[in-house]
Amino acid sequence: MLGSTIPILTPSFNLNPSHFVPSITTIARVTLSSSSKSHSKLTLLPRFSLSSNGSPDRALHPPSPVSGIDEHESESSSDFGDDNVALFVRMLGLDRDFLDREQAIIALWQYSLGGENYINNIMQFPGCINLVVNLLRSESSSSCEAAAGLLRSLSSIDLYRNSVADSGAIEEINRLLTQSSLAPEVKLQSMSTLWNLSVDDKIRVKVAKSDTLLLAIKYLDDEDSKVKEAAAGVLANLALSRVNHDIMVEAGVIPKLAKFLMSDSEGSKVIRKEARNALLELVKDEYYRILVIEEGLIPVPLIGAATYKSYAPRLYESPAFPDGTEIERTYTKPSRFGASEVLVGLNFDNNADIDEAKVNAIIGQTQQQFLVRIGAIEMEETEPHSERSNDERVTLLHWIDGVARLVLILELEDKSAIVRAAESIASACINEHMRIAFKEAGAIKHLVRLLACDDNAIRLAAAQALERLSASNVVCRVIEGEGGLGPLVSILKCSDVAGAIVEKSLNVLGQILDPSKEMQLKFYDGSVNGSEKVFGRAKNDGSTGLSSTEQAASKTNPSSFRNDILDSVFTARLVEILKSPSPSLQEKAASVLEFVALTDPSLTAIISVDIENGLNSTFQQSLLKISANMESDMEDQFSVAHAIELEEAGLAISAASRLLTRLLDSKQIRDNLNFSSFIDTLREILKSNIPLRSKDWVAACLVKLSSLSGYDTSSNNPINVEVTLYETIPRLVEQIKTSFALESQENAVVELNRIVSEGVVDCTGTIISEGAVYSLVKLIEEGSERGVEASLTILYNLSMDSENHSALVAAGAVPALKKIVLSEKPQWQRALHLLRSLQT
C-alpha cells in the first residue's frame, strides 16, 4: 500500500486555480495591503500529490485542478515573480522586523500553492527552509499557520521531503502541537505536514521515533474534522512500517481507529479510509488481528464485484432465518397478489422470542444480498490502484456485515473466493460470540457441504473453519444436525486425503465426540427438552426456539450414527493415527475411540483392530525418553518449546490412559492384554515430568491394571506407593499452593496430613521440593482450627529430619509458632514442641 499525502490549501479569495496562478507580486500586493490579523481564510481543494517529476500522482488521487493551468500563463507568472521571491525570502531573515517576516511567510505560502514550479522557485534559496522552521516558534498564529502551510507545500514534493525533515521541522511541529491553546488552522497545517513527511519510508522511521504517534492519536479526538483526517493519515502511513506496529498498538491506536468504522456517523470518508488502511496493516499480524476483531471489525477478502454475479438468491423457498430455522406461516390462504409472501414479516407471531443473534443475522444477510442485487457490493471498500494482488486484497467490515458477506461468498462458484472466505471465517472465530454469529448466519451448512468437494484446497479451508467453530458445544450440535459426521468420517477413512485435511477433520470429530462432555451423552439419548417444533410459535405451545438444524441433531437416528463411527475401516484408521508421531492427533484419535467404546459396549469394532499396539505407540512418547537424558541441560528442559511439547505429550497420554481404563471393562480385552508391559510403561510415565494434570488418568489406569492383574492391593503395594508419591501428593501440594478458597486449601492439608501420618511413603522430600512449606506456615497463621492442626502436624513431621530445618526457618515458621504460643491458642503445646525442635 502506498503512503497517502494530503491536499494543498489555497486562499479563499476569489481566485480560480484552473485559469490563474497568482504571481509573487500579486500576492505581495494582497498581503502588504492587509494587516497581520486580517488574512483571508483558506479552504481545501481536492487532494493531489506531486511526484518527483512534477506531474500529479494519478495512481493515488484524481487529477488536481493545478493540471489545468495555462502553460504560457504559468511560465510568465513564474518569470515575473523570480526576483520578488528572493525579496520575500530575504524578508524572512532574523534581522527583519516581525511584521515583515509575517507578511513574507504568508506571501510565500500563498505563492507556493501555485504548484511545483513555484515551489522550485522558492527552493532555489537553500537557507529558506531553516528560516521557515524558525517561524514555527512565533507567538502569532498567522505566522505559525503560514510557516506550517509552506512546509506542507514543500513536503508534498518528493524532491524536497528530505530537506524538510532534516531542517528540524518534525521536532518543531511536535513542540507546536503539544500546546494546549492552538488555533485549528495551525493544527491542521502542522499535522498535514507530518502526513506528507510520513509518506517516505526513511523519514517515517524518524517520525515514529518522535512524539508524532502519540500526538496523532490525541488529535483523532479533535473537534475539527480536517485535523482528524490528517491525524488518521499520519497513523495510516506509520502503519506501513511493521516496526511501528508494536508501539502503535501499545499506545491504544486500534480502538481509536475502529470507532470510525463501526458507525457511519463517525467521521468523514477520508477518516474512514485512512483508519481502514491503518488497521489493514495491523491485521497482518495474527495477534493484532484478534484485537481488531474484538473491536467488532472482521477482515473480509475483496474478490471483485464480477465474482458475485454467480450468486443466485433463493427467492421462492419458504421463509426462514439465515441458519435455516423455519418461520411458521400464520396465514391460511395465499394472497391474490402474493402480498402475504412479500410481507411475511407482518404475519410473524409477535409472541415469538427472537434473540439478538438471529436479528443481527437477518440484518446482515439482507444488507449484503441487496448490495449484490444492485451491483454495489465492494464499491466503497475497493481501492482502484492497490499494490496488493487480487488474492491478497481485504477490507474491514462491521462484524454484522462481515459475517453475512463471508457466508454469502461461500455460496459463490469461484473456488479461490470460497477458500479465502472459509479461511477468514476460521480466523474470525476468536470467541463464542463470533462462533454463534456464524452459526446464526448459516455458515455451518455451507461448510459441511464443502467438505464433500473434490478440491483439496476447499476441503482444507472448510475443515479449518469447522475446527475453529467446533470449539462451541452449540455449534457441535449444529454440525451433527447438518450431517457433518458423514463427510468427516469419510475423509478419515480415505487414505488418499492430505494429512492437513485429516488433522483438521479429526479435530472436529474430537470436539463433537468428546466423551468428557456430559452434553454429548444426553444428546444422543433423544430429543433435547422434548421439542420438535418449528420456530415462530407461541411460547405457551412448548416451543424452545431450536433451529431446524438443532432439531435435526436432537432427532438423529442412533443406528445411522453408529453405522458411521462403528465401521471397522474407520476404527482401523484411528488406530493407525494412534501410531503416528503427532501427540495432538493421538489425543483426538484416542478420544474418538473412547466415544466408540461408549457407543458400542460390546467393543466389536475395537476388538477387530490392533488397539494394543496403538496404545503402546501413544505411551512410548519419544519426548519422554529424550527428557530423561536431558537432565544436565537445564536450559533446554525449561524452554518454552519444550514445555509445549510436554503439554501435548501429556494430553495424548492422558487420553490414551482414559481409553485403556474404559477398555479394561471388557473381558475379551483383558484376556488378550499384556498387563505387565502396560504397568511398567505407565509407572515410568508417572515418574516423568509431564504436567501433573495429565497424570490423573495415568494413575487411575495404573491402579486398575494392578488390581486386575492380581497385584497386592494393600497400601504397601509399590504401585500404590508410586501413585501416592508422584500423583496424589503433588496434586495436594498444588491445591494447597494455588487454591484461592481457604476451605479447599484446608481439605488438601487434612488429606496430606493423613498420608504423612500413616507413613505409607516418605513424602517429606516431595513436600519440601514442591515449596509447600510457605503455604503451610501461612495456614497456621490464617487457617481455621482444623487447618492449623493439620498444618502443625505436617510441619512437625518435617522437622523430624534436621535437614529440613533450614527450609522451615526460611519459610517464617519461627515467628508464626511464637505467635501461637504467646496467644495460648488450643494448639500452643504442639507449636511449642515444634519450636523447640527447630531451635535445637
N, C-alpha and C positions, 0 to 999 in steps of 0.2 A: 504494500500500500504506500503510495506517495504521500509525503507530508503536504499539508494544506497551508496555503497562505491566505492573507486577508485582503480586503479591498482597500484601495487608496481613497482618502477622503478628498472632496473638492469643496470650495467655498459655496455657500448657498446663495450668494448674489447672482443675479440673472446672467449666467454665462452658460452657453451650451457647448460642452466639450466636443460635440460632434462637428461643429463648424468653426470653433475658435479656441485657440490655446493662448492664454494671456502671456505677453512678453514681460520681462522683468520691469520695464519702465511703466507699463500699465499697472502692475502690482504695486510698484513704488508710489504711484500717484494715489491709488486707493488706500494704501497703508498710511502714507505720510499725512493724508488729509483726515485721518481718523485718530482719535485719542487712543491711549493704550487700553482703555476699558470699554471700547465700543467696537470691538472686532466683530465681523459678521459671523453668524453661526455657520456651522459646517454640517453637511449632510452626506450620506453614503451613496456612492454609485454602485452599480452591480459589480461584484467582486471580479478581479482578474489578477493574474500573476505574470510577471515578465520573466522570460528566460534569459540566459546569458547573451543571446543574440538579439534581444530586444523585442521579439515577437511574443504576443500573448500565448500563454500555455493553454492551448485548447484541449489538451488531454485532461485538464483538471476543471476548467471553468469555461463558461461561454465567452464569446468574443467581447472584448471590452469596448466601450464607446470611444476609447482613445484611438482604436484602429481606424476610426472614420475621419481622422484629421486630414485636412487637405495638405498634401506633401509640400507644395510650394509655400503655403501659408505657414506651415510648421517651420520650414527652413528659414524663412525670412524673419520669423519671430525669434528664433534661436540666435541668428546672426545679430539681430538688432539688440539683443539683451546680453551679449557676451561681456561687454565692458561693465555693464551695470551689475552683473553677477559678482565680478571682482570687487566692485564698490561695496556691495552688501556683505560680502564675506569679510572685508576689512572692517566693516562696522560691527562685526561680532567680537572684535578684539577686546581683551580685558581692560585696555586703557580707555575704552569708549564709555560714553555716558550710558546709564542703564536704559533710558528711553530709546536711545539709538539702537542698542543691542536688541531690545524687544521688537522694535519695528523691523529691524533687519531679519531676525529669525522668522517673523511672521511672513515677510515678503518672500524669503527663500522657501519656506514651506509651501506657500501657495504656488510659487513658481515650479516647484518640484512635481506638483500634481499634473503637469502637462505631459509627463511620460518619460521614457528612458533618455531621450536626447537632452532634456532639460536637467535631468539628474546627472548626466555625464558632464554638463557644463559646470555644475556645482562641484563635482568631484575632481575637477582639474586643479583644485587648490587643496593640497594634501592635509594641511592643518585644520581644515574646516570642521571635520568630524569632532575633533577634540574640543573645539570652541562650542559646538552644538551640545555635546555631552555636559560641558561645564554649566550651560544654561539650565540643565535639569535641577540644579541647586537653587534656582531663582525662587524668590518668595512670591513672584507673580504667577498666577495660574495661567495667564495668557502666554507667558514666556515658556512655561513648562509644557503646556499643550502644544505650542508650535515646535519646540525642540523635539519632543517625543514624536510629533507628527512627521517632522522632517526625517528623523531616524527611521520611522516606519516606511517612508517612501524609499529611502536609501536601501533598507534591508529587504525590500521587495525585489531588488535586482541581485541575481546570483553573484555577479562580479564583486559587489561591494559588501556582501553579507559578512565576510570575514573581517573586513576593515571596521565595520560597526561593532562586531563582537570584541575585537582587540582593543577598541578605544575605551573600554571600561563602561560601556553603555549598560551592560547587563547588571552590573553591581549598582550603578546609579539608579536605574529603573526600579530595581528591587528595593532600594532605600526609599525611593519616592512612594512606592506602593504600600509601604508599611505605615505611612502617615494616616492618622485616623480621619482627619478632615481634608479630603482630597476631592477636587472637583470631578464630576463624572467625565467631562471631556478629557481631563488629564489621565484618568484611569483607563479610558478607552484607548487613547493613543499609546500609552505605555504598555498595556497588555497586548495590544495589537503588534507592537514592535517585537515583543518576545515571541509572539505567534510566528512572525516572519522568520526570526532568527532560529527558532527551533526546527525549521524545515531541514536545515543542514545537519547531517548525522554527526559530524565532528563538533559543531557548535552545540548540538543537542546535549552532548555529554557535559559540556561546561554549564549549560543552562540547568541541567538536572542537579549538578553539584551545588548550585546556589540555592537561595530561598525561593526560587521561582515556583517550584512544585507546590509548596505549602500556600504560597500566595494565590496561585491559580485555583487551588481547592477552595480557598477562602472566598474568592470572587465569584465562585459558582452561585453564591447566595446573594450577589449584589442586586440592587433594585433595577439597575439599567440592563435591559436585555442584551444590548450590544456588548457590554462588558462581559456578561456571562458567556456570550458566544465566543469572544476572544479567549476567555479562560478555558473553555471547553476545547477550543482549537489547540491551545498550548498543551493541554493534557493528552489530546489525541496524537500530537506529534511526539511527545515524550514517550508515549506507549509504543512507538515504533521501534525503540531500542529495548531489547529484552532485559538489559542490565538495569533498567529503571523500574521493572515490574515490582520487585520486592518492596522497594521504598514507597512506591505509589500505593500498593495495597495496604502496607502498614500505616500509611497516612490516612486511610479511610476513603480512598477515591471511588471504590466500587459502589457503595450505597449512594454516594453523592451523584454519580453519573446515572445510576439505574433509575433514579426517580424521574429523570427526564423522559425515559422510555416507557415507564409504567402508566403514564397518563397523558392523554392528548393535550390536556390543559397546561402541562408543564413545558414552558419554553417554546422557542421558535423551531422551524425546520432545521436551521443551521445548528442550533444547540443539539437537537436530537441526532443529527447526522454525525457531529463530532463526538458526542457521547457514545454513539453506537460504534464508531471507528475505534475509539479508545478501548472499549470493553471487548470488541472483537479481537484486539491484540492480546488482551489479558486472558481470554478464554482459551488461547492456545496452550496455556499451562493447565494441567489436569486439576490441580488443587484450586487454582483461581477460578476455573470453570465452575467448580462446585459452589464457590462463594457467589458467583454471578447468578447461578440458578437459585440459590437460596434467597436472592433478592427478587425473584419472580420473573426472571428472563430465561428463555430457552434458546440455545443455538440451533438454528434451523437451516438446512442446506438450501442454497439457491440453485435450482435445477433448470431455470429458464421457463418463461411463460408458455412456450410452444409445447413443452412436455405435458402440461396439464390438459392439453386437448384430448388426450385419450381417456380422460375421466368421464365416466358415464353415471350420472346420478340415478338412483333408483326412485323413479317418480310415482310408480303405480303400486308399490308394495304397501302393506298395512302399516299404519302409523306406529312408530316405535322410537325409543330412545336410541342414542348412538351406540350403546353397548348391546342392543338387541332386545331390550326389555319391551314387551308388548304393551300397547296402550289400548285398553278396552273401549270399544265403541259403545257409546251410550244412546245413540240414535237407532231407531228400529228400521227405517227405510231410507233409501238414498234420496238426496235432494234432486229436484228436477234439473238443476243446472250444476250439480256437483259441488254446491257450496259446503255441504257437510264434510266433504273430503278436504276442500281447501281450508276451511275454517275449523279444522279438527280441534284446535285449542279451545274453541268456545264450548265444545262438548265434553271437555275433560272434567272429571269429577273433582269438585272443589275440596272434597274431604280427603283426597289422596295426599299422602305425605311425600313430597318430592324433596329429596335432600339437596344441599347446595352443590355437591359434586355433579349430580345429574343436570342441574340447571346450567352450570358452567359448561358442561359438555354440549348441551344444546346450543348455547350462545356461540361457542367456538365453532361448532360444525356449521351452523347457519351462516356465520360471517365468512368462513373460508369457502364454502360452496357458492355463496353469492359472488365473491371475488373471481372465482373460476368462471362462472357463467357469463359475467360481463367482460371477461378478459383483462381484469385489472390486477390480478394476483402478481406479486413480486414487483409491481410497478414502483412502489416507494422505496423498497429496500435495495434494489439493484443499482450498482454503480456502473455507469456506461463504459468506463475505461479502467477496469480494475487490473492490477498486476497479477491477481490470482487466476489460476485456470478454472474452467467450469467445474472441475471435480473438487475444488477447494473452497469455492465461494460459499460463505454462510452469512446469515443475518441473525439478529436477536429480536425475538418477539415476546410479548407478554405471554405468560405461561398458558393462559386460556386459548389464545390464538395459536401458540406454538404447538401445543398438544394436538389440537384439531388438524393443523396443517400436516404434521408428521403422519398422523393416521390417514389423512387423505392421500398422501404420497404413496402409502402402502398399496393403494388401490389402482395405481397407475400401471402402465405397461413397460416403462423404461426400467431396465434391471439395475443400472447404476444408481438411479434415483431411489429405488426401493432399498438398496443396500445402504446408502447414505442415511436414509430415514430411519432404518432399523438400528443402525449404529448410534444415531442421535438419540433415539429412544433409550437405548442402553445407558448412554452417558448421562441422560437427564433423570434417571431413576435413582436419585440420591436419598430419598426418604419415602415414608409411607404416603405422604400427601401426593407426591408425583406418581407413585405407582397406582394409587386409586384413581387419579385423574386419567391416566392412560387406559385403565380398565373401563371407566365410565365412557370414554371416548370410543370404545370398540376396538382397541388395538389388538386385543388377545386373539380374536377370531382370525384376523388377517395374518398375524404372526404364526399361528398354528397352521393355517393354510400354506404359508410359505415354507414350512418345514418339509413339505412333500415336493417342493420344486426340484427340478433336475439340475439347477445351477448351484454349485457348491458355495459360491460367494454369498448368494441369497440365503441359503440354509444356515451358513455360519452366522450371518448377521441376525437372522431371526432367532436362532438358538441363543445367541448372546443377549439379545433383548429379553427373551423369556427368562433367561438365567437371572438377570437383574430384577425383573418383575416378580419372579417367584419367591423373592425374599419376604413377600407378604403372604400370610396364610389365606387371606381373602382371595388374592389373585390365583393362588394354587388351586382353589376350588373352581375358579372360572376356567383355568387351563384344562382341568379334567372335564368340566362341563362342555367345553368346546371340542372334546375328543382329542386332546393333545397327547394323551398317553400312547395312543396307537402309533403316530409318527415317531415319537421319541423312542419307543421300543424297537421300531423298525430300523431306525438309524443305528442303534446299538447292535442289532443282530446282523447288520450288513458289515462285512469285513473290508469292503472297498471304500468306506467313508473315511474322509480325512480325520486325523487324530484330533484336531481342534474342535471339529463339529461333534465328535464323540464325547469329548470332555465337557463341552457346554451342555449337551443333551443329558449326560449323566448327572451333571449338577442340578439341572431342572428336575429330573426324576428324583434325585436325592432330597430335594426340598419338598416335593409333593408327597413322597412316600416315606417321610421321616417318621420312624416308629415312636420317637420320643414326643411327638406332638399328640397330645390327647385328643385334639380335634379330629385327627385322621381316623382314630379308632371309632369315634362316634359317627363320623362322616359316612362310613361305608355300611353302617347298620341300617340305613334307610334315609328317608327324607329328613330335612332339617326343620325342626319346630312343626312338623306335620303340615307344612304349607306347600301347596302346588298351584296356587292361584296366580293369575297374571297381575301385573302392576296396574294400578288405577282404580281398584275397587275400594269401597269404603272400609275404614279401619274396623268397623264392627262386623265385617264379613270374615274376619280372621286372617286377612292377608298380612304378610310380613314384609312385603315390598322387595322380595328377592327378584333379581333379574332372571330372564329366561335361561341364561347360561348357568346361573347358580341353581335354578330349579332343576335343570338337566343334570347337574352334578349330583344333586340330592337324590335323584331318581335313577342313578346309574345302575345298570344291570350288573349284579355281582358276578354272574357267570361270564359275561362278556369281558369284564375287567380281569378276571382270573385267567382267561384264555390268553390275554396279552402278557401278563407277568409270570405266569407259571409255565410258559413254554420252555422246553429243555434247551433249545438253542439260545434263548435269552439268558437263562441261568448259567449256561456254559460260558457265554461271553462275559458275564460278570465275574466268573472265576478267573478267566484269562486276565481281566483288569486287576484282580487281586494280586496277580503275579507280576504286574507291571512295576517299574521303579518309581512311579509317581505316588507319593503319600496321599495327596489330595484326591486322586482318582480311587485309590484303595479305600479311603474313608467312605466315599459315596457308594462304591460298589458293595462294601460290607453293610452299609445302611439299607440299601435296596434289598439285598439278600435277606436281611433280618425281617424286612417287611414281607418278603415272600414266605419266610418261615411262619410269620404270624398269620398270613392269609391261608396257608395250607398246613395245618398241624401235622399232616402225615409226612411232610418233607419229601414228597416223591420227586419233585423237580431237583432238589438239592442233593439228595442221596445219589441221583443218577450221574452227578458230576464229581470231579476230583476236588472236593471242598477242602480236604485236609492239606493238600499241597498249597492251595491258595492262601489258607490261613497262615501256614508256616512262612510263606513268602512275605506276608504282611508283617509278621512278628520279627522276622530277620531283617530289620532295617539296617542298611549299611552305615547309616549315620551313627548309630549307637556303637558300632564296632570302631568307627573312626574316633568317636569321642573318648572311648576308653583308652586310646593310645595318644590322646592329646592333652593329658593332664598337666604336662610340663609347659604347654603353650597356653598360658592363661589369657593372652590377648585374643587368640582365636576362640577360646572357649566362651568368652563373654562378648563376642562381637554381635552386632545386631543381626547380621545374616545367619549366623549360627543359631541364634535364639529363635528366629523364624523357622528355620529348618527343623529344630527340635519340636517346636509347636506343631508343625504339620505332621511330623512323625508320631508325636504323642496322640493326636486326634485319630490318625489311622489305626494305631494300636488299640486305642480305646474302643473304636467302632468294631474292630475285629474281635476284641475280648467280649464285647456285648453280644456279638453274633454267636461266638462259641458257647457262651453261657446259655443262650437260648437253644442251641442245637443239642446241648447235653441232656435236654429233656427227652430226647428220642432214644429209645433203647437200641435201635439199629445203628445210630451214630455212635453210641457208647461202645457197642460191641466191636466196632472196627477202628476205634480211635487209639492212637499211640499216646497213652496218658503220660508216661514218664518223659517223653520228648517235650510235650507242651508244658509240663510242670517245670522242667529245667529252664526252658526258654522264658517263661513268664517270671520265674524267680530272678533271672538276670535282668529282665526289663524293670522289675520292681526296684532293683538297686540302682538303676540308671538315673541319669539326670534329666529325664523328660519331665515336663511340667507336672506338678503334683495333682492337678485336677484330672489329668489323663490316667492316673494310677488307680482311681476308684474302681473302674470296671476290671482292671487287671487284677486287683486284689480280690474282687468278688469272684472272678472266674477261677483264680488260683485256689481259693478256699473250696469252691465247688468241685474242682478237679481232684483236690486232695481227699475230699470226703468220699467221692465216688470211686476213687482208686484204692481205698482201704487204708489210707494213712491214719495214724493216731490222731484223733480229734481233740485231744486234751490241749490245754494251754501251752504245754511244753513241746508241742509239735513244732518242728523247725519252720514249717511253712507259716503257721500262725504267728510265730515269733517274728519272722521277717515281715509279714503283713503289718504287725503292730509297729515294728521299728521303722519301716520305710514308707508306710502309708498312713496308719492311724495317728501316730504321734506327730509327724509333720503336719497333718491336716488339723489336728487340735491346736498345735502351736500357731499355725497360720490364723486360725479362728481367733485365738487369744490376741494376736498382734494386730489384726486388721478389722475385726468387727467393731462397728460403731455402737452396738447395743450392749450395755453393761450386762444384761441378763445372758446374752449369747456368750459373752466372754467368760462369765462365771460358770455356765454349763460346761464349757470346754475345759476349764480349770478343774472342776469336780471330776470329770471323766479322766483327765490326765492324772490327777492325784490317785484315782483308783488304780490305774495301770502302774504307776510308780510304786504305790504302796504294796501291791500284790507281788512285786518283784519278779514279774514274768520275764522281763528282759531289762538289761542295764541300759536305760534310756537317758540317763543324766547327760551323757555326752551330746546326744542329739538336742536336748533342750538348751544346753549352753551354746552349741554351734549355731542353732537357729535364732539366737538372740531373744529368747522368750523371757529372760530374767528381768529385763526392764519392764515388761508388761506385768509380770508377777509382782514386782515391787510396787508398781503403780496401783495394782488391785488391793494390796494390803493397806494402802492409804485411802482409797476411794470406794472400795467394794463393800458389799453387804457382809453381814456376819458369816454367811455361808461361803462367800468368795474369799474372805480374809482367812478363814480357817483352812480352806483347801490350798491357798497360795502359800501360807506359812508352812504347811506340811511339806509341800514340794520343795520350798527353799531349804527347809531343814534337811531333807534327804540329799539335796545337792551339797549342802555344807559338810556332809559326812566324808566327802573327798576333799582334802585340803587344797588340791589343785584348782578347785572351783571357787575358792575364797576370793581371789582377786576379781573374778567376774562379778560376784555378789557385791563386793565393796564398790566396784566401779559403777554398778547399776544404782547405787544410792540406797542399799539395803540398811546400812547402819543408822542413819538419821530416821528412816521410816520405822525401824524397830524401836528406837529410843522413844519415839513419839507414842507408840502403842504402850510401852511400859510405863511412861510417865502419866499417861491418861488413864491407866488402870482399866483398860478395856478387857472384855472377857478372855481375850487371847494373850494377855500380857505375860503369863508364865511361859507359854511356848515361845513368844517373842524374846523373852529374856534368855532362855536356853540357846536359841539361835544366835543371839547377840554375843553371848559368852563363847560360843563355838567359833564365831568369826574373830573375836579378839584374841583367842589363843592361837 
